[in-house]
């Protein structure tokens, strides 16, 4: 975070899958908070193969 601060970056946002308990805990332990005012949405607009398909778990 210090390097980002030195570059004048004032705020950082992360995207973490909801079911990634250890990842969410890690970032919470580093001061990141969950925002309840944002809903993240996306839409596939290409037939290109997806790098990661969460439904294949």
N, C-alpha and C positions, 0 to 999 in steps of 0.2 A: 504494500500500500504506500510505503514511503516513496518509491520510485514514481508512482502515479501522481502523488501529491507534488513532487518536485516538478513534474511536467505541467502542473496547473489543473490537473483533473480533480474536480471537486466531488464527484459522485460516481459510484459504480453500481451496475445492475447485473444480476446473474439470473440464468434460467436453469432450474434444477427440477428434475422429474419429481412429482409428489411422492411416489413410492420409493424414492432413494433416501431412506431414513438416515443412513450414515453420512451421506453427502449433505443433507439438510442440517443435521446436527453439527457437522464440521463448520459450515458457514455461519450458523447461529452462534457457535462458540467463538467465531471471529468477528462478532458484532453486526452481522447482517440480519435484518429483520424481514419478516414476511409481510407483504402488502396485501391488504384486503380490498383495496380500491381498484385493483387491476385484474382484468381477465385477459389471458393470452389466447389468441386464436391464430390458426394458420389454415391454409388450403393448398393442396397439391394441384398445380396447374400444368404439370408436364407428365408424360408417360415414362420419363426416365426412372430407372430403378432407384428407390429410396436407399440411402446409406444405412439407415437403421429403422426397422419396422417394429414398433413397440408391441404390436399384437402378436408377434411370433414368439413371444416369451414362453 
